[in-house]
Amino acid sequence: HVLNKNSRSLFEINTDKEPETKWHKVLWVIQGLDTQWLLVRKRKLLLLGYYYSYSKRESQPANRFLLESLIKSVKAAETERQVDDVDSKFSLHFPDELLQCERPTKRRLSQYSICTRSGLREIAIKFAEQSLENDAPEQMALKYVCEMFGDPQAVLT
């Protein structure tokens, strides 16, 4: 699975000499396997923490026994497929829990929140309150030029 079909092998056969190891290919294979192992390990740790916290809240003995067996299965799992199977079994037995307690996701900052945090809300208020002053909009916008808004025109648009 790890090697491409186009790559010949880890050992190149030379008719004059013994097979030579292509170490760079071996290192790429090891790096790929290491990455897969780290992802499986991280997922196992997250699932274990989730199952432990759920088992502390569970009051029925039958469900606690099932959760203990799921925890043992996660600990014994060695491949991504085995971890997926255990997680599917949990989803099968506790479907309501997944709906009630979705795992948090990271939220992106919107353009509005970025502008609000950088103080551009104040400039809009100044335009509304001080419409009689002689300050040009470009002069007021100069105060708010930063990395995201490179020039006064970018601040105003």
Secondary structure, 3 states (H helix, E strand, C coil): CCCCCCCCCCEECCCCCCCEECHHHHHHHHHHHHHHHHHHHHHHHHHHHHHHHHHHHCCCHHHHHHHHHHHHHHHHCCCHHHHHHHHHHHHHHCHHHHHHCCCCCCCCCCHHHHHHHCCHHHHHHHHHHCCCCCCCHHHHHHCCCCCCCCCHHHHHC
